[in-house]
Amino acid sequence: MLVSFRTIFRWFGGRSIRSEAGFTLIETLTAMVILLVGLVGLLGLIDISVKASASTRAREGATSLAREIIEDARTIPYAQVIP
């Protein structure tokens, strides 16, 4: 008994090869929605990262300024500090 490839393919739940030649509109729209959700999430993460970076940069500048003021204050002799 000789069985063709198409017969075996159909036994395992497959359809004919010609009916699956391309993507359907639903599959394409679903893929676009999934990609869109991923990109929106990625843009949200980038926005959070930029805000955190700006906050860190401002904190670093403030810390540097405070350190410079403290260093300048330490150079003043103690006799000049007390009135």
N, C-alpha and C positions, 0 to 999 in steps of 0.2 A: 504494500500500500504506500504510494508516493503522495506526500502532502506538500503543498506549495507553501512558500514563505508567507503569503497573504493570509492563508487559512490559519497558520500558527499565530500570526499577528492578531487576528481577530479573536482567537481563543483566549488570549490574555488581555482582553478588554480594549484592544486598539481599534481604531477606525481605519478606514481606507486611507492611504497616503495622500490621495488627491484632495480629500476633504480638509486636510490640515496644511494647506499650502502656505498660508500667511497668518498674520495676527488679525484678530477681530477688532472692531472699534472699542468694544468693552475692555478687552485686554490692554489696548493702548491707553485708554483713558485711566484705567486702574494704575498702570505703571506711571503715568504722568502725575497722578494724585500722590502716589507713594513718594516719588522723587520730590514733589513740591513740599510735602510735609517734612521730608528730610532736610531740604534746603532752608526752609523757614526755621527749623530747629537749629541748624548750623549758624544762620545769621543771628539768631538770638544769643547763641554762645559767644559769637564774635563781639556782639554789642556788650555783653557782660564783661568780657575780657578787656575791651577798650576802656570801660568805666573803671574797672579795678586797676588797670595800669595808670590811668590819670590820677586816681586817688593815691596810689602808691608813690607816684612822682611828686605830688604835692606834699605828702607826709615826709618824704625824703628831703625836700627843700626846706620844710619847716624845721626838721631835726638838724639839718646842717646849719641853718641860721641860729638856732638856739645854742648849738655847740660853739659856734664862732663868738656869740655874745658871752658865753661862760668863759671861754678862753681869754677874751679881752678883759673881763671882770677879774680874772685871777692875776692879771699883770699889774693891777692897781695895788699899791702898798696898803697895808692894813691901817696905817696911821692916817691916810687920806680918806678912808671909808668912814671912820668914826668922827662925828662933828665936834 
